[in-house]
Amino acid sequence: MEVDEVVSQLGSLQTNDQEELVNQMMRLVGANINFTSARFYLEMNQWNVQAAVCSYFDLEMGSSRLPGMVFLQDITIGEGDSIPPNTKFVKTWRVQNPGPDRWPPGCILRFSTGVQLAFQDRVLVAPLEPYTAADISVEMTSPSSPGIYESKWRMSTATGNFFGEIIWVIITVEVAGTLAITQQFSKLDQLGSRSEDLTPSSEYNPFRSPAKMSFQSAEQME
């Protein structure tokens, strides 16, 4: 449960029973807090559940170290690539966890600012081990009007804390755009994130011709 979702539930909590207030706070915060700690935060905030929950998250988030994320490269749709209007395409970024900690469960890539080109504003990302890289993909649709569009995205923890570098997609929408047409023949169901062997020989290339790959395989067999 994210912090803003927790706070949104506090308006309906009206009781003067201290034990019930402790139980309510424990239900809101989750398994990370026990009865004694919940009572401590409530006493510190004159038994105001909203203030106690906010104090808890402020203290816990302030003392915990956020993960790291660095952008490595664009896998599909480079900066300024041209795409026809109203065309679906998959934007893929390659990112890395610079360490030293593993990404916690529940991390998501979230739309931040700019033009929202995707139907969804967040994509769940699998935990990434330190010093490893992964590809994160989002299905998007180009706007109907020609022009240049920018969409910025950021990684976030399950509790809503942004971390790492900002990543973005910049596209030029024009009738003569042809780049995304190649992707129409690819599967659009492999979205989200994936880790892989990132050696040059196995690097994913969505525009590589299957015939060319077969020709290279035949040469290797000879």
C-alpha positions as CSV (number, residue, x, y, z in Angstrom):
1,M,0.0,0.0,0.0
2,E,1.4,3.4,-1.0
3,V,1.6,6.3,1.5
4,D,-1.0,8.5,-0.3
5,E,-3.4,5.5,-0.2
6,V,-2.8,5.1,3.5
7,V,-3.5,8.8,4.2
8,S,-6.6,8.7,2.1
9,Q,-8.2,6.2,4.5
10,L,-7.6,8.2,7.7
11,G,-10.6,10.5,7.3
12,S,-13.0,7.8,8.2
13,L,-11.2,6.7,11.4
14,Q,-13.1,8.3,14.4
15,T,-12.8,6.7,17.8
16,N,-11.4,7.6,21.2
17,D,-10.5,4.0,22.3
18,Q,-6.7,3.9,22.5
19,E,-6.4,0.2,21.8
20,E,-8.6,0.5,18.7
21,L,-6.5,3.4,17.5
22,V,-3.4,1.2,17.9
23,N,-5.0,-1.6,16.0
24,Q,-6.1,0.9,13.2
25,M,-2.6,2.2,12.9
26,M,-1.2,-1.3,12.7
27,R,-3.7,-2.2,9.9
28,L,-2.8,0.9,8.0
29,V,1.0,0.6,8.2
30,G,1.2,-3.2,7.8
31,A,3.4,-5.9,9.2
32,N,6.4,-3.6,9.6
33,I,5.1,-2.2,12.9
34,N,4.2,-3.9,16.2
35,F,1.7,-2.9,19.0
36,T,4.4,-1.2,21.1
37,S,5.8,0.9,18.3
38,A,2.3,1.9,17.1
39,R,1.4,3.0,20.6
40,F,4.7,5.0,20.8
41,Y,3.9,7.0,17.6
42,L,0.3,7.6,18.7
43,E,1.4,8.9,22.2
44,M,4.0,11.1,20.5
45,N,1.2,12.6,18.3
46,Q,-1.5,13.0,21.0
47,W,-3.3,9.9,19.7
48,N,-3.9,11.4,16.3
49,V,-3.8,8.5,13.9
50,Q,-3.0,10.6,10.8
51,A,-0.2,12.4,12.5
52,A,1.2,9.2,13.9
53,V,1.2,7.4,10.5
54,C,2.9,10.4,8.8
55,S,5.5,10.5,11.6
56,Y,6.1,6.8,11.1
57,F,6.7,7.0,7.4
58,D,8.8,10.2,7.7
59,L,11.1,8.5,10.2
60,E,11.3,5.1,8.4
61,M,11.8,6.6,5.0
62,G,14.4,9.0,6.3
63,S,16.4,6.3,7.9
64,S,16.2,3.8,5.0
65,R,18.5,4.0,2.0
66,L,16.8,4.3,-1.3
67,P,17.9,2.1,-4.2
68,G,19.8,3.3,-7.2
69,M,19.2,3.3,-10.9
70,V,21.2,4.6,-13.8
71,F,20.2,4.8,-17.5
72,L,22.4,2.8,-19.9
73,Q,20.9,3.1,-23.3
74,D,17.8,3.3,-25.5
75,I,17.0,-0.2,-26.9
76,T,14.0,1.0,-29.0
77,I,12.9,4.4,-30.2
78,G,15.9,6.6,-29.9
79,E,15.6,10.4,-29.2
80,G,13.7,12.2,-31.9
81,D,12.8,9.1,-34.0
82,S,9.8,9.6,-36.3
83,I,6.6,7.7,-35.8
84,P,3.3,8.0,-37.8
85,P,0.3,9.5,-35.9
86,N,-1.9,7.1,-33.8
87,T,0.7,4.3,-34.0
88,K,1.4,1.8,-31.2
89,F,5.0,1.2,-30.4
90,V,7.1,-0.2,-27.5
91,K,9.7,2.0,-25.8
92,T,12.5,0.0,-24.1
93,W,15.2,1.4,-21.9
94,R,18.2,-0.5,-20.5
95,V,18.9,0.5,-16.9
96,Q,21.3,-0.8,-14.2
97,N,21.2,-1.2,-10.5
98,P,24.5,0.5,-9.4
99,G,24.4,-1.2,-6.0
100,P,25.1,-1.9,-3.3
101,D,21.6,-3.1,-2.5
102,R,19.1,-5.2,-4.3
103,W,16.0,-3.4,-5.5
104,P,13.1,-4.1,-3.0
105,P,9.9,-5.9,-4.1
106,G,7.2,-3.7,-5.6
107,C,9.4,-1.2,-7.5
108,I,7.6,0.5,-10.4
109,L,8.4,2.7,-13.3
110,R,6.1,5.7,-13.1
111,F,5.1,8.4,-15.6
112,S,6.5,11.7,-14.2
113,T,6.1,14.7,-16.5
114,G,5.6,15.6,-20.1
115,V,3.1,14.0,-22.4
116,Q,1.5,10.7,-21.3
117,L,2.0,8.4,-24.3
118,A,1.1,5.2,-22.5
119,F,-2.3,3.9,-21.5
120,Q,-1.0,3.0,-18.1
121,D,1.0,5.4,-15.9
122,R,3.1,2.7,-14.2
123,V,4.8,-0.6,-14.9
124,L,5.8,-3.1,-12.2
125,V,9.5,-3.9,-12.3
126,A,11.0,-7.1,-10.9
127,P,13.7,-6.7,-8.2
128,L,17.1,-6.1,-9.7
129,E,20.3,-7.5,-8.2
130,P,23.1,-5.0,-7.6
131,Y,25.5,-4.3,-10.5
132,T,23.1,-6.0,-13.0
133,A,21.1,-4.5,-15.9
134,A,17.6,-5.1,-17.2
135,D,15.4,-3.9,-20.0
136,I,12.1,-2.1,-19.1
137,S,9.5,-1.8,-21.7
138,V,6.3,0.3,-22.0
139,E,3.7,0.1,-24.7
140,M,2.9,3.6,-26.0
141,T,0.8,5.2,-28.7
142,S,1.9,8.3,-30.7
143,P,-0.4,11.4,-30.6
144,S,-2.7,12.1,-33.5
145,S,-1.2,15.5,-34.3
146,P,2.3,16.0,-35.8
147,G,4.9,17.5,-33.6
148,I,7.7,16.7,-31.1
149,Y,6.6,15.0,-27.8
150,E,8.5,14.2,-24.7
151,S,7.5,11.8,-21.9
152,K,9.6,11.5,-18.7
153,W,9.5,8.4,-16.4
154,R,11.0,7.6,-13.0
155,M,11.6,4.6,-10.8
156,S,9.7,4.5,-7.6
157,T,9.5,2.3,-4.5
158,A,6.3,0.6,-3.5
159,T,5.8,3.4,-0.9
160,G,6.0,6.1,-3.5
161,N,9.6,7.3,-3.2
162,F,11.3,8.2,-6.5
163,F,14.9,7.0,-7.0
164,G,17.5,7.0,-9.7
165,E,17.9,8.9,-12.9
166,I,15.0,10.3,-14.9
167,I,14.5,8.4,-18.2
168,W,12.5,9.7,-21.1
169,V,11.2,9.1,-24.6
170,I,11.2,11.9,-27.3
171,I,9.4,11.2,-30.5
172,T,8.7,13.2,-33.7
173,V,5.2,12.5,-35.0
174,E,4.9,12.9,-38.7
175,V,2.8,11.3,-41.4
176,A,5.9,10.0,-43.2
177,G,7.3,8.4,-40.0
178,T,8.2,4.7,-40.6
179,L,10.2,3.6,-37.5
180,A,7.4,2.1,-35.5
181,I,5.9,0.2,-38.5
182,T,8.7,-2.4,-38.0
183,Q,7.4,-3.0,-34.5
184,Q,3.9,-3.9,-35.7
185,F,5.2,-7.3,-36.7
186,S,6.6,-7.9,-33.2
187,K,4.8,-9.2,-30.2
188,L,3.6,-6.5,-27.8
189,D,2.9,-8.8,-24.9
190,Q,6.4,-8.9,-23.5
191,L,6.2,-5.7,-21.5
192,G,7.6,-4.8,-18.1
193,S,11.1,-5.7,-17.3
194,R,13.5,-8.5,-18.1
195,S,17.1,-9.3,-17.1
196,E,19.4,-11.1,-19.5
197,D,22.9,-11.8,-20.5
198,L,24.0,-8.4,-21.7
199,T,27.1,-9.5,-23.6
200,P,27.4,-8.0,-27.1
201,S,26.8,-11.3,-28.8
202,S,23.3,-11.7,-27.2
203,E,22.2,-8.1,-27.2
204,Y,18.5,-7.8,-28.2
205,N,17.9,-6.0,-31.5
206,P,14.2,-5.6,-32.5
207,F,15.1,-4.4,-36.0
208,R,17.4,-7.3,-36.9
209,S,16.3,-9.3,-39.9
210,P,15.4,-12.9,-39.2
211,A,16.9,-13.8,-42.6
212,K,20.2,-12.1,-41.6
213,M,20.3,-14.0,-38.4
214,S,19.8,-17.3,-40.2
215,F,22.6,-16.4,-42.7
216,Q,25.0,-15.6,-39.9
217,S,24.1,-18.9,-38.2
218,A,24.9,-20.8,-41.4
219,E,28.3,-19.1,-41.7
220,Q,29.1,-20.1,-38.1
221,M,28.3,-23.7,-38.8
222,E,30.6,-23.7,-41.9
